Amino acid sequence: MPADKRILIVGAGGLGVPAALALVRAGIRDFAMMDPDPVELSNLARQMIYGEVSIGIPKVMAAAAYFSRNYAHGAIEPMELRLDDDNAEEIIRRFGFVIDATDSPAAKFLINDTCVALGRPFVYGGVLGLSGQAMTVLPGHSACLRCLFEDPPDEADAASCRDAGILGPVAGAIGEVQAAEAMAWANGRMPTLAGMMLTLDGSTSGRIRPTPIAARSGCGCGAAQPHTSAELPAAR
């Protein structure tokens, strides 16, 4: 697949695994997964492609092996490293679309800022407790994360959020939504969640709520500037 149409999944956990499964089942077999961590026992309950034999193996290597065993003609590129300030631009530049499947606010803002700078579309995803969210960012044309929050939360708040845990089925649903947005882009369609935050309430109400997100005037992403529909970026 041409580099400008390849998809990068950053994170091979509760969001990244269902996103990868959705891509593979839809016939997209040439993408990359990036994660520095090994499989742990606590992952097995919600990250269904890993088993006890995977414990201690890097997640991306275990994922690549799983897809190789179970799906023909796959070419999943495993990237056993952490996205950081030093490598983000070089790595993201190689891909046409990014799925943010991380659990770190700092990583999410790094993906946002790098994709905005490079003009790469991406889909944000987040899960906390019983709720999840997803939003697609088309740089310069739809609201970015900094349109919502100028700065990421401090580390103490981020740690408290991680301690709250996540509900596996909610993470699975958000990961599938992220994959659907990536596939829409890959097929030349406008992603449904460009400029729209989808919120999934996984409590007894089971409510799904789409909320339009306006670009913030003064945000460095430039999406608040007027654009015509003809100027919107199409999938390459």
Secondary structure, 3 states (H helix, E strand, C coil): CCHHHCEEEECCCCCHHHHHHHHHHCCCCCCEEECCCEECHHHCCCCCCCCHHHECCEHHHHHHHHHHHHCCCCCCEEECCCCCCCCHHHHHCCCCEEEECCCCHHHHHHHHHHHHHHCCCEEEEEEEECEEEEEEECCCCCCCHHHHCCCCCCHHHHHHHHHCCECHHHHHHHHHHHHHHHHHHHCCCCCCCECEEEEEECCCCCCEEEEECCCCCCCCCCCCCCCCHHHCCCCC
